[in-house]
Amino acid sequence: MLQLLRLVTLALALLTVSTAARAETLSSSQGTLRVTRMAAGFDVPWAFAFLPDGGLLVTERDGQLFHVQGGQKQRVSGTPAVAAEGQGGLLDVMVPRDFASSREVFLTYAKRQGRGAGTALAVGKLSRDNAQLTGVRLLFEAAPGSRGGRHFGARVVEARDGTLFLSLGERGDRPSAQNLRLHQGSVVRINRDGTVPASNPFTGRQDAQPEIWSYGHRNPQGMALDLQGNLWVAEHGAKGGDEVNRVRKGANYGWPVISYGRHYSGARIGDGTAKPGMEQPQWYWDPSIAPSGMMIYSGRMWPKWRGDIFVGSLKFDYISRLSGAPLKEVEQLQSSETGRIRDVQEAPDGSIWFASETEGAVFRLSR
C-alpha cells in the first residue's frame, strides 16, 4: 500500500510539473516562447507602462493605479476621480520619454460630466517613492459629455515631436463620429500642456473642434506608432468589421457611413463598404475579435517580427500578429494565459508583455 501511495504521489507530481510546463510556454512561428507571470491580483487591468528603473505602472478600470517592482505591487494615490460605469473608468497610462527628469505620468479616463461622462486626459507627477501622483491637472476632456457607458476609447500615445494623440470612441452615438463639432469618434492631437498645435488640420475652423486630427472612428482601443513614427489604431467594429487603420491628418475613416460589419440585428450599416473621401482599413476582421491593446514591434528579441503589428483580442483570447503589404493576420499567439487581452507592450529588452483581464495579471513573452 505504501508503495502504491508513493507511485500515485509521484504520478501526481509529474502531472503537476507537466501541466505547469505547458502553462508556461507558447508555440509560435519563432519557436517556443516562455510565458512568465510578472504581476497578478488585478481587477480588470486595462493598461500598463514601463518605468526607466524597471518598474511598471498598471491601471485598473475601477480607478486604481498600481506601481509594480520585483513582482510586488503598491497602490499609487492621487489619481483623478473616474466614472467607473460600463466600459468607463481609469483606462490608459503613458510614461513619456523624458520621465527620468519630468516624473510625469499621463492617464486617460472616463470623467463625470453632469449626468453623463466623457473621455479625458490628465497628467501628474509620480513621487520619488512611487506612491503618489501630485499636481494632477486636466489636459483635455471631450465636449460635450454623453450618457451611457460605451465606447470611450481611449489610448494615449506620445508622437515623435512630443505632441500627444488620444483616441476617443463615439460613445454609442453613431452619427457623432461624422460631426466635427464633437470630439466623439475621433483621434485628437494636443500639445503636452493641453494647448492645440497650430498644425492641426481643423485649427481656425468655426465648424470643427480644433483638437481633432482624424474622425469617423467607432471605438479605437488600440493605438501605436510604427517604426517610422506613423500612427495606427485598432478599433472595434459592430458585428464584424473590426479595423486596423493607419491614421492620417484630417482623414475620415467612415463610421457609420461605411463599414465591413453589420448591425447586431443583421441590418446593413450605412452606404456599404466604400465611399469617396473615406479611408479604407488596412485590415479588418470578420468575425470581430474585439481588439484592444496594440503594439508595433522593433525586432529586438525576434528580428523576423520587426515592424509587425500585435493586437490583443478580448473575444477570442489571443494576440493577433499582422504583417505584410497588404497587411493581414499571419499568426495567433495563444495559451491558457491569454484570456481577454487588454494591453500589449514591448519592453525595453524586446520581450512582449500583455495584460490579461481573465487572469487579472501581466505576463511576459520571451525566448
Secondary structure as a PSIPRED ss2 file (coil, helix, strand):
# PSIPRED VFORMAT (PSIPRED V4.0)

   1 M C   1.000  0.000  0.000
   2 L H   0.000  1.000  0.000
   3 Q H   0.000  1.000  0.000
   4 L H   0.000  1.000  0.000
   5 L H   0.000  1.000  0.000
   6 R H   0.000  1.000  0.000
   7 L H   0.000  1.000  0.000
   8 V H   0.000  1.000  0.000
   9 T H   0.000  1.000  0.000
  10 L H   0.000  1.000  0.000
  11 A H   0.000  1.000  0.000
  12 L H   0.000  1.000  0.000
  13 A H   0.000  1.000  0.000
  14 L H   0.000  1.000  0.000
  15 L H   0.000  1.000  0.000
  16 T H   0.000  1.000  0.000
  17 V H   0.000  1.000  0.000
  18 S H   0.000  1.000  0.000
  19 T H   0.000  1.000  0.000
  20 A H   0.000  1.000  0.000
  21 A H   0.000  1.000  0.000
  22 R H   0.000  1.000  0.000
  23 A H   0.000  1.000  0.000
  24 E C   1.000  0.000  0.000
  25 T E   0.000  0.000  1.000
  26 L E   0.000  0.000  1.000
  27 S E   0.000  0.000  1.000
  28 S E   0.000  0.000  1.000
  29 S C   1.000  0.000  0.000
  30 Q C   1.000  0.000  0.000
  31 G E   0.000  0.000  1.000
  32 T E   0.000  0.000  1.000
  33 L E   0.000  0.000  1.000
  34 R E   0.000  0.000  1.000
  35 V E   0.000  0.000  1.000
  36 T E   0.000  0.000  1.000
  37 R E   0.000  0.000  1.000
  38 M E   0.000  0.000  1.000
  39 A E   0.000  0.000  1.000
  40 A E   0.000  0.000  1.000
  41 G C   1.000  0.000  0.000
  42 F C   1.000  0.000  0.000
  43 D C   1.000  0.000  0.000
  44 V C   1.000  0.000  0.000
  45 P E   0.000  0.000  1.000
  46 W E   0.000  0.000  1.000
  47 A E   0.000  0.000  1.000
  48 F E   0.000  0.000  1.000
  49 A E   0.000  0.000  1.000
  50 F E   0.000  0.000  1.000
  51 L C   1.000  0.000  0.000
  52 P C   1.000  0.000  0.000
  53 D C   1.000  0.000  0.000
  54 G C   1.000  0.000  0.000
  55 G C   1.000  0.000  0.000
  56 L E   0.000  0.000  1.000
  57 L E   0.000  0.000  1.000
  58 V E   0.000  0.000  1.000
  59 T E   0.000  0.000  1.000
  60 E E   0.000  0.000  1.000
  61 R C   1.000  0.000  0.000
  62 D C   1.000  0.000  0.000
  63 G C   1.000  0.000  0.000
  64 Q C   1.000  0.000  0.000
  65 L E   0.000  0.000  1.000
  66 F E   0.000  0.000  1.000
  67 H E   0.000  0.000  1.000
  68 V E   0.000  0.000  1.000
  69 Q E   0.000  0.000  1.000
  70 G C   1.000  0.000  0.000
  71 G C   1.000  0.000  0.000
  72 Q E   0.000  0.000  1.000
  73 K E   0.000  0.000  1.000
  74 Q E   0.000  0.000  1.000
  75 R E   0.000  0.000  1.000
  76 V E   0.000  0.000  1.000
  77 S E   0.000  0.000  1.000
  78 G C   1.000  0.000  0.000
  79 T C   1.000  0.000  0.000
  80 P C   1.000  0.000  0.000
  81 A C   1.000  0.000  0.000
  82 V C   1.000  0.000  0.000
  83 A C   1.000  0.000  0.000
  84 A C   1.000  0.000  0.000
  85 E C   1.000  0.000  0.000
  86 G C   1.000  0.000  0.000
  87 Q C   1.000  0.000  0.000
  88 G C   1.000  0.000  0.000
  89 G C   1.000  0.000  0.000
  90 L E   0.000  0.000  1.000
  91 L E   0.000  0.000  1.000
  92 D E   0.000  0.000  1.000
  93 V E   0.000  0.000  1.000
  94 M E   0.000  0.000  1.000
  95 V C   1.000  0.000  0.000
  96 P C   1.000  0.000  0.000
  97 R C   1.000  0.000  0.000
  98 D C   1.000  0.000  0.000
  99 F H   0.000  1.000  0.000
 100 A H   0.000  1.000  0.000
 101 S H   0.000  1.000  0.000
 102 S H   0.000  1.000  0.000
 103 R C   1.000  0.000  0.000
 104 E E   0.000  0.000  1.000
 105 V E   0.000  0.000  1.000
 106 F E   0.000  0.000  1.000
 107 L E   0.000  0.000  1.000
 108 T E   0.000  0.000  1.000
 109 Y E   0.000  0.000  1.000
 110 A E   0.000  0.000  1.000
 111 K E   0.000  0.000  1.000
 112 R E   0.000  0.000  1.000
 113 Q E   0.000  0.000  1.000
 114 G C   1.000  0.000  0.000
 115 R C   1.000  0.000  0.000
 116 G E   0.000  0.000  1.000
 117 A E   0.000  0.000  1.000
 118 G E   0.000  0.000  1.000
 119 T E   0.000  0.000  1.000
 120 A E   0.000  0.000  1.000
 121 L E   0.000  0.000  1.000
 122 A E   0.000  0.000  1.000
 123 V E   0.000  0.000  1.000
 124 G E   0.000  0.000  1.000
 125 K E   0.000  0.000  1.000
 126 L E   0.000  0.000  1.000
 127 S C   1.000  0.000  0.000
 128 R C   1.000  0.000  0.000
 129 D C   1.000  0.000  0.000
 130 N C   1.000  0.000  0.000
 131 A C   1.000  0.000  0.000
 132 Q E   0.000  0.000  1.000
 133 L E   0.000  0.000  1.000
 134 T E   0.000  0.000  1.000
 135 G E   0.000  0.000  1.000
 136 V E   0.000  0.000  1.000
 137 R E   0.000  0.000  1.000
 138 L E   0.000  0.000  1.000
 139 L E   0.000  0.000  1.000
 140 F E   0.000  0.000  1.000
 141 E E   0.000  0.000  1.000
 142 A C   1.000  0.000  0.000
 143 A C   1.000  0.000  0.000
 144 P C   1.000  0.000  0.000
 145 G C   1.000  0.000  0.000
 146 S E   0.000  0.000  1.000
 147 R C   1.000  0.000  0.000
 148 G C   1.000  0.000  0.000
 149 G C   1.000  0.000  0.000
 150 R C   1.000  0.000  0.000
 151 H C   1.000  0.000  0.000
 152 F C   1.000  0.000  0.000
 153 G C   1.000  0.000  0.000
 154 A C   1.000  0.000  0.000
 155 R C   1.000  0.000  0.000
 156 V E   0.000  0.000  1.000
 157 V E   0.000  0.000  1.000
 158 E E   0.000  0.000  1.000
 159 A C   1.000  0.000  0.000
 160 R C   1.000  0.000  0.000
 161 D C   1.000  0.000  0.000
 162 G C   1.000  0.000  0.000
 163 T C   1.000  0.000  0.000
 164 L E   0.000  0.000  1.000
 165 F E   0.000  0.000  1.000
 166 L E   0.000  0.000  1.000
 167 S E   0.000  0.000  1.000
 168 L E   0.000  0.000  1.000
 169 G C   1.000  0.000  0.000
 170 E C   1.000  0.000  0.000
 171 R C   1.000  0.000  0.000
 172 G C   1.000  0.000  0.000
 173 D C   1.000  0.000  0.000
 174 R H   0.000  1.000  0.000
 175 P H   0.000  1.000  0.000
 176 S H   0.000  1.000  0.000
 177 A H   0.000  1.000  0.000
 178 Q H   0.000  1.000  0.000
 179 N C   1.000  0.000  0.000
 180 L C   1.000  0.000  0.000
 181 R C   1.000  0.000  0.000
 182 L C   1.000  0.000  0.000
 183 H C   1.000  0.000  0.000
 184 Q C   1.000  0.000  0.000
 185 G C   1.000  0.000  0.000
 186 S E   0.000  0.000  1.000
 187 V E   0.000  0.000  1.000
 188 V E   0.000  0.000  1.000
 189 R E   0.000  0.000  1.000
 190 I E   0.000  0.000  1.000
 191 N C   1.000  0.000  0.000
 192 R C   1.000  0.000  0.000
 193 D C   1.000  0.000  0.000
 194 G C   1.000  0.000  0.000
 195 T C   1.000  0.000  0.000
 196 V C   1.000  0.000  0.000
 197 P C   1.000  0.000  0.000
 198 A C   1.000  0.000  0.000
 199 S C   1.000  0.000  0.000
 200 N C   1.000  0.000  0.000
 201 P C   1.000  0.000  0.000
 202 F C   1.000  0.000  0.000
 203 T C   1.000  0.000  0.000
 204 G C   1.000  0.000  0.000
 205 R C   1.000  0.000  0.000
 206 Q C   1.000  0.000  0.000
 207 D C   1.000  0.000  0.000
 208 A C   1.000  0.000  0.000
 209 Q C   1.000  0.000  0.000
 210 P C   1.000  0.000  0.000
 211 E C   1.000  0.000  0.000
 212 I E   0.000  0.000  1.000
 213 W E   0.000  0.000  1.000
 214 S E   0.000  0.000  1.000
 215 Y E   0.000  0.000  1.000
 216 G C   1.000  0.000  0.000
 217 H C   1.000  0.000  0.000
 218 R C   1.000  0.000  0.000
 219 N C   1.000  0.000  0.000
 220 P E   0.000  0.000  1.000
 221 Q E   0.000  0.000  1.000
 222 G E   0.000  0.000  1.000
 223 M E   0.000  0.000  1.000
 224 A E   0.000  0.000  1.000
 225 L E   0.000  0.000  1.000
 226 D C   1.000  0.000  0.000
 227 L C   1.000  0.000  0.000
 228 Q C   1.000  0.000  0.000
 229 G C   1.000  0.000  0.000
 230 N C   1.000  0.000  0.000
 231 L E   0.000  0.000  1.000
 232 W E   0.000  0.000  1.000
 233 V E   0.000  0.000  1.000
 234 A E   0.000  0.000  1.000
 235 E E   0.000  0.000  1.000
 236 H C   1.000  0.000  0.000
 237 G C   1.000  0.000  0.000
 238 A C   1.000  0.000  0.000
 239 K E   0.000  0.000  1.000
 240 G C   1.000  0.000  0.000
 241 G C   1.000  0.000  0.000
 242 D E   0.000  0.000  1.000
 243 E E   0.000  0.000  1.000
 244 V E   0.000  0.000  1.000
 245 N E   0.000  0.000  1.000
 246 R E   0.000  0.000  1.000
 247 V E   0.000  0.000  1.000
 248 R C   1.000  0.000  0.000
 249 K C   1.000  0.000  0.000
 250 G C   1.000  0.000  0.000
 251 A C   1.000  0.000  0.000
 252 N E   0.000  0.000  1.000
 253 Y C   1.000  0.000  0.000
 254 G C   1.000  0.000  0.000
 255 W C   1.000  0.000  0.000
 256 P C   1.000  0.000  0.000
 257 V C   1.000  0.000  0.000
 258 I C   1.000  0.000  0.000
 259 S C   1.000  0.000  0.000
 260 Y C   1.000  0.000  0.000
 261 G C   1.000  0.000  0.000
 262 R E   0.000  0.000  1.000
 263 H C   1.000  0.000  0.000
 264 Y C   1.000  0.000  0.000
 265 S C   1.000  0.000  0.000
 266 G C   1.000  0.000  0.000
 267 A C   1.000  0.000  0.000
 268 R E   0.000  0.000  1.000
 269 I C   1.000  0.000  0.000
 270 G C   1.000  0.000  0.000
 271 D C   1.000  0.000  0.000
 272 G C   1.000  0.000  0.000
 273 T C   1.000  0.000  0.000
 274 A C   1.000  0.000  0.000
 275 K C   1.000  0.000  0.000
 276 P C   1.000  0.000  0.000
 277 G C   1.000  0.000  0.000
 278 M C   1.000  0.000  0.000
 279 E C   1.000  0.000  0.000
 280 Q C   1.000  0.000  0.000
 281 P C   1.000  0.000  0.000
 282 Q C   1.000  0.000  0.000
 283 W E   0.000  0.000  1.000
 284 Y E   0.000  0.000  1.000
 285 W E   0.000  0.000  1.000
 286 D C   1.000  0.000  0.000
 287 P C   1.000  0.000  0.000
 288 S C   1.000  0.000  0.000
 289 I C   1.000  0.000  0.000
 290 A C   1.000  0.000  0.000
 291 P E   0.000  0.000  1.000
 292 S E   0.000  0.000  1.000
 293 G E   0.000  0.000  1.000
 294 M E   0.000  0.000  1.000
 295 M E   0.000  0.000  1.000
 296 I E   0.000  0.000  1.000
 297 Y C   1.000  0.000  0.000
 298 S C   1.000  0.000  0.000
 299 G C   1.000  0.000  0.000
 300 R C   1.000  0.000  0.000
 301 M C   1.000  0.000  0.000
 302 W C   1.000  0.000  0.000
 303 P H   0.000  1.000  0.000
 304 K H   0.000  1.000  0.000
 305 W H   0.000  1.000  0.000
 306 R C   1.000  0.000  0.000
 307 G C   1.000  0.000  0.000
 308 D C   1.000  0.000  0.000
 309 I E   0.000  0.000  1.000
 310 F E   0.000  0.000  1.000
 311 V E   0.000  0.000  1.000
 312 G E   0.000  0.000  1.000
 313 S E   0.000  0.000  1.000
 314 L C   1.000  0.000  0.000
 315 K C   1.000  0.000  0.000
 316 F C   1.000  0.000  0.000
 317 D C   1.000  0.000  0.000
 318 Y C   1.000  0.000  0.000
 319 I E   0.000  0.000  1.000
 320 S E   0.000  0.000  1.000
 321 R E   0.000  0.000  1.000
 322 L E   0.000  0.000  1.000
 323 S E   0.000  0.000  1.000
 324 G C   1.000  0.000  0.000
 325 A C   1.000  0.000  0.000
 326 P C   1.000  0.000  0.000
 327 L C   1.000  0.000  0.000
 328 K E   0.000  0.000  1.000
 329 E E   0.000  0.000  1.000
 330 V E   0.000  0.000  1.000
 331 E E   0.000  0.000  1.000
 332 Q E   0.000  0.000  1.000
 333 L E   0.000  0.000  1.000
 334 Q C   1.000  0.000  0.000
 335 S C   1.000  0.000  0.000
 336 S C   1.000  0.000  0.000
 337 E C   1.000  0.000  0.000
 338 T C   1.000  0.000  0.000
 339 G C   1.000  0.000  0.000
 340 R C   1.000  0.000  0.000
 341 I E   0.000  0.000  1.000
 342 R E   0.000  0.000  1.000
 343 D E   0.000  0.000  1.000
 344 V E   0.000  0.000  1.000
 345 Q E   0.000  0.000  1.000
 346 E E   0.000  0.000  1.000
 347 A C   1.000  0.000  0.000
 348 P C   1.000  0.000  0.000
 349 D C   1.000  0.000  0.000
 350 G C   1.000  0.000  0.000
 351 S C   1.000  0.000  0.000
 352 I E   0.000  0.000  1.000
 353 W E   0.000  0.000  1.000
 354 F E   0.000  0.000  1.000
 355 A E   0.000  0.000  1.000
 356 S E   0.000  0.000  1.000
 357 E C   1.000  0.000  0.000
 358 T C   1.000  0.000  0.000
 359 E C   1.000  0.000  0.000
 360 G C   1.000  0.000  0.000
 361 A E   0.000  0.000  1.000
 362 V E   0.000  0.000  1.000
 363 F E   0.000  0.000  1.000
 364 R E   0.000  0.000  1.000
 365 L E   0.000  0.000  1.000
 366 S E   0.000  0.000  1.000
 367 R C   1.000  0.000  0.000
